[in-house]
Amino acid sequence: MGNWFRSFPLNFWLMSLGSLFFFLSFNMILPELPDALRAAGGAAYIGYILPAFAFSALIARPLSGWVTDRLGRKAAMIGGAMFCVVAGIFYPLANTITLFFLIRFVHGFSTGFSPTGFTAFTTDVVPEKRRAEALGWQGIFSNSGTALGYAVGSLLVLYMGEKSLYWGSSLLALLAIVIFMQLPETKPEATEQRSGSIFYWKSWPPALLMLLVCIPLGTLLTILPDYTLQKGYQNKGIFLTVYIGSSLLVRVFSGKLSDRMGRSLSIAIGSGFQIIALLMLLFDYGFFLSAILYGIGQGFNAPSLFAWAGDLSTKETRGRSLSMLFMALETGIIIGGWGAGHLFTHCQLGYNQIFGCCAIASILCCAFALGFAHKKSLHRQASS
């Protein structure tokens, strides 16, 4: 245990602990939001819960890259967590549809800023040859926060009431801020002299694959709480908890594999697992096994995608390179979340048909990843 702990700097582990509290903060409320919106009279707008969050995050993403490169990694991390604090305070006041979505929109700025800072900090402080491995470890912490959030949120509401959920979310975000304040700044001095562009187009290959990975994810996050209840399980977050848990088990292994065999092939493997999982959901076979396989796929995809964006950037452009991936992530979540709500509510499609649409996106991702594997120019690191 000591060997792998000492293999990365202490500040990396401290940042990862802060990321765990950050992701726990905003994910613990997610399974309960459909009921909160119904209570406000917005049952017809369930499909907009994730897109409202993701849309504001998408707006923030280009700026987050600029902030990360110009003002610093800590500024992005702390600024994003502050939005979690504010949102947790105001959610209990959301007694109308308009107010609910206004708070949800503000909350989305949290993930627009902090994860860009997390990922840039990681790529700054770890050896380049172990980049995907380190990002795998970072993913273990952040996704542990997500998984715990899905499970703990519903339990808090059950035993302590809805307000305790939101107050707990704010307190966890404050704890993350305290941790981030202890970190050193890793932004290079030369950043101020670089171009003022907020986009970094060299990262388009991993950004395209991230889009295709996140369309099914946005769909599943939207419809699975209700689908899980329909399957007879009382905990609406159980599928998501199993999915996240299985992704954690493979992230370090998959990160090492990505560092050795290449980003594209690792992503093709991950997409293959997710295709199988979505087909299992489509044919209503193996509910928990499909969650495990989908999580394994995500455990391959996430470290490789972010490491690839790091490979294509310099230290001075790293924030903007990573923000391109996060913009693709939010766009995919928006498309998946809105599309699921629209197809289910307005087109009267059933769960199985929606799972089939998700499988098509994963098939395209796998095909593109295999195509990119043969184009070495798309994997070259940017020159300094």
N, C-alpha and C positions, 0 to 999 in steps of 0.2 A: 504493500500500500504506500509506504513511504517513497519508493522509487518513482512511481508515476506522479505522486504529489509534488516531489521536488523537481520533476522534469520540466515544469512550467513555473514562471515567477509567482510569488505570493500575491502580488497585486492582480494577477489574472484570476486567481481563485477568489479573491475578495470581490472583484467585479462580478464574477459569476454568481456569487452568493446574493449580491444586490439584484442581479437580473432575476434570480429565483423569486425574491419578494416582489419585484415589479410585475412579473407575469402572473404570480398568484393574485396580486391585487386586482387586476382588471379581468382576469378569467373567472374568478370565483363567482361573479355576478351573472355570467352569461347564461347558464341553464335556467335562471329564474326570470330573465327579462321577458320572455313571451307572456308569462302570467302577469307581470307588472304592466305590460302594454295592454293586455286584455282588460285589466282592472281600470285602466285609463280610458277604455272604450275604443281601443285600436286593434281589435282582433283581425281586421282586414289588412293590417299593415305589418304583420309578423315578418314577412319577407324582407322588410326594409331595416330590420334591427342591425344586421351585420353590414349591409351596404352603407348605412348612415355613418357608422363607425369607420368603415374602411375608406369612405369618400374623403372625410376630413384628414385621415392619415395619408391618403394619396396626395392631397393638397400640400401637406406638410413635408412629404418626402423630398422633393427637390430642394426645399429650403433646408431640410435637415442635413443634406450632404454639404451644402454651403456652410452651415453653422459648424458642422463637425470638422471641416477642413480649415475654416477661418477662425472661429471662436474657440474651438477645442472639443475634444471627445467628452470631457466632463460637462460642458455646457449643454450638449445634446442629451446626455443621460439624465442630468438633474432637471432640465426643462421639461422633458417628457414626463417624468415622474410627478412633477407638480400638477400636471393636468389630471392625473389619477386622483390626487388629493382633492382637488376642486370638484371633480365629478362625483366622488363618493359622498361628499358633503351635500350635494344638491339632488342626487337621485331620489331621496325620500320625499322631495317636494314635487316630484313629477306626477301631478294628478290630472294632466291633460295630455293629449297626443302631441301637441305642438311643443310643450315643455319637455316631454320625454325625449323627443328627437333632437331638441336643441342641446340638452345635456349629453345625449349620446354622441352628437356631432362634436362637441367640445372634448369629450372623453377620447375620441379617436386621435386627437393630436398627440396623445401620449405615445402611441405606437408609431406615430409619424416621426418622432425624434429619438427616443431612447434606444431602440434596437440598432439604429445606424451608429450611434456612439459606442454601444457594446461591441459590435462587430469590428469597427475600425480600431478600437482599443486592443482587441484580441490580436488582430493581424499586425498591429504595431509591436506588441511585446513578446510574441512567440517566434521561434525560428521558422523561416519560410518553408523548409522541407517538412515541417510538421503542422502546417497551417490547417489542413482539413481535420487532422486529429484534434487539435486544440478547439476548433469550431464544433467538433463533435462533443467535446466535454462541455463547452459553453451551452450547447443545445441540451445536454443532459440537465443542467441546472434550470434553464429557462423553461424547458418542457416539463420538468418536475413541478415547477410552479404552476404551469397550465393544468397538468393532471390533478394535482392537489386541489387546485381551484375548482375544477369541475365536480370533484367529489365532496369537498368541504363546504362549498357554497350552499348546496341543498340541505346539508346537515345543519348548518347554522340557522337557516330559515326555519327548519323543522323544530329545533329545540330552543332557539333564542329570539326568533322573530325576524322579519324582513329588514328592519332598520339596523340590526346588528351586522347584517351582511355588508351594508354600504359603509358603516362606520369602520368595520374591520378592513375593508378595502382601502380606505384612506390611511389608516394607521400603518398598514403594510407598505404603502407607497412612501410614507414618511420615513419608515425604517430604511427603505432602499436609498432614499436621498442622503441619509446620514452616512451610509456606507460609501456612496459615490463621492461624497465630499472628502473622504480619506485617501482617494486615489491620486497618483501623480498625473499631470497632464502630459500626453505623448504627442501632441500636435507639433509637427516640425516648424521651425522658425521661418523657413523659406516660403511657407504657404501663402503669406500675404502678397508675395510677388507674382503668384500664378494667375492664370486667366480667371475672369470673374464668371465664366459660364457655370450654370447650375446643373447641366447635363453632361454625362460622360458616355458618349455613344459607343466606345470600344467594348462596353459590357453588354452589347445587345444579344449575343448568343445565350448566356446564362439567363438574361432577363426574359427572353422568349420562352425558355423552358420553365422558368419560374411561373410565368403566366399560365401555362398549360397545367402545371402541378396544382396551382391554387384555385382554378375554376372548380374542379371537383371538391376541393377542401371547403370552399365557401358554400357549396351546395350542401355538403354533409353537416357542416356546423349549423346550417339553417333548419334542416328538416329532421335531423336525428333526434333531438329531444322529444318531439311528438311521435316519431316513428318508434323510438324506444318504449314509450308508454304503450303504444299499440301492440308491441310485441309482448307486453305483460310485465315489464320491469318497472319498478317504482322509482328508481334513481334515474332521472333523465340524462345524467351525464355519464352513465356507465360505459357506453360504447366509446365515447371520447376519452375516458380515463384509460380504458384498455388499449386504445390506439396509441395514446401518448406513452403509456408504460412500455409497450413493445418497441416503440421507436427508440426509447432510451437504452434498451438492452443492446442495440446494434450500432449506436452512433460512434463509439470509439473504434470498434472494428471497421466500420464502413469508412470512417475518416482515414484510417491507416491505409485501407484499400484504395481510396481515392488518391492519396498521396503517391501510391506506387503505380497504379494502373491507369490513372487519368480520370479527369472529372466526367467526361462524356459517358464512358462505359459504366461508371458507378451510377450515374443518373439513369442510364438505360436499365440497369438491374433494378433500381428502385421503382421505376415506372412499371416494370414487368410485374413486380409484387402487387402494385396497386391495381393494375388491370385485373389480375386474378381476384383480388378482394372485391372490386366493384362488380365483377361478374357473379361472384357468390351472393352479393346483396341483390343483384338483379334477379337471380333465380331462387332467392329466399332460402339459401343454404348456408349454415354455419355462421350465425350472427357474431359470436365472439371470435371465431377463427378469422372471419373477414376483418374484424377490427385489428387483430394481431398482424395479419398480413399487410393491411394498409399502413399500420405503424412501422413495420419493418421497411416498407418502401420509402416512407418519409424519412426514416433514419438514414437511408442511403442518399436521398435527394438533397436534404437541407445542407449538410456540411459541404458537399461537393459544389453546390450552386454558389454558396457564399465564398468558398475558397477560390472558385474560378473567378469571381469578380475581384477578389484580392489579387489573384495572379495577373490580371489584366490592368492593374493600376500601379501607380507609384504611391509612396507615402503621402505625397502632397495632393493626390487626386483620389485617395482611398474612400473618403466619405462620400464623394459624388458617385464613384463607381458602385459602392454598396447601395446608395440611395436609388440607383436605377433598378436594382433587384427588388428593393422594397416597393418601388412604384409598381413594378410588375406584380408583386405579391398582392398589393391592395387592389389593383385592377382585377386580378383573378378572383379575389374574394368578393368584390362588388358584382362581377358578372355571375359568379356562382350563386351568391346569396339572392340577388334580385331575380335571376333566372329561375331558381328553384321556387321562389314565392310566386312568380308570375305563372309558371307552368302548372303549379299545383292548384293555385287559387282561380286563375282565369282560363287556363286551357284544360282544366280538369284532368290533367295527367296524373297517373298514380305513382307511387314510390318507385315501382320497378322500372317504369319508363325513364324516370329522372336518373336513376342509377345507371341506366344504359347510356344516357347522354354523357354522364361523367366518365364512363369507360372509354368513350370515343376520344375525349380530351387526353386521357392518359395514354391511349394508343398513339396519338399524334406526338405526344411528348417523347415516347420511347423511340419513335421513328426519327424525329429530329435529332435526338441525342446520338443515335447510331450514325446518322449522317454527319454530324459535327465531329465525330471521333476520327474521321479520315481527313479532316481539314486542320492541319497543324497550325496554320496562320491564325486560327480563331482562338488558340490557346496560348499565344505568346504573351509574355509579360511586357507591359508598357515600359518604354525607355525612360530613364530619369532625365 
